[in-house]
């Protein structure tokens, strides 16, 4: 049986959290607070993108590109490009939210 993806990073994060708890237990609330900020910012950024660009969701654009591919290759290529831009847009919105919340702006 294979381990789920990113299992190594999960184990590493747990090991580092245990190390912080062992060497500096007073920092655990700070780590929890920062983790909550980042997690909340990611959720906020995702929902901001969904609400602002409800007509251009990346997964929908990729599905449309697959459907168009049977009709015209150029149209499918343009739609995949648009889907890629929508994915970058979503990532940048999430990045802005994470930076904004974690920097305290």
C-alpha positions, -999 to 999 in steps of 0.1 A, spaced: 0 0 0 13 34 -10 13 63 14 -8 93 4 9 122 -14 29 146 7 31 122 36 68 130 40 60 166 45 33 159 70 57 137 90 83 164 88 59 191 100 48 169 129 85 162 138 93 200 137 62 208 158 73 182 184 108 197 183 94 232 190 73 218 218 103 201 233 128 229 230 106 260 233 70 251 245 61 287 250 62 291 212 35 266 205 6 291 208 24 314 184 28 286 159 -9 277 163 -19 313 158 2 317 126 -11 284 112 -46 296 118 -39 329 101 -24 312 70 -52 286 68 -79 313 72 -62 335 45 -61 306 21 -98 299 26 -106 337 23 -85 340 -9 -102 309 -25 -137 322 -18 -128 357 -29 -117 343 -63 -148 322 -65 -171 351 -58 -153 377 -79 -147 354 -109 -176 330 -108 -177 329 -146 -140 318 -150 -133 290 -127 -101 271 -137 -116 236 -136 -145 247 -157 -122 262 -183 -101 231 -184 -132 210 -190 -143 234 -218 -108 230 -234 -113 192 -234 -147 195 -250 -134 220 -276 -104 198 -284 -126 176 -306 -137 205 -327 -107 227 -331 -72 225 -319 -65 262 -319 -97 269 -298 -87 242 -273 -52 257 -271 -66 292 -264 -90 278 -238 -62 259 -220 -42 291 -220 -72 310 -205 -76 282 -179 -39 285 -170 -42 322 -166 -73 316 -143 -52 292 -122 -25 318 -119 -50 345 -110 -64 323 -82 -30 316 -69 -21 353 -69 -53 362 -51 -47 335 -24 -10 347 -21 -22 383 -16 -46 372 11 -20 352 29 6 380 28 -20 405 39 -32 386 69 2 373 80 19 407 77 -10 423 96 -21 447 69 
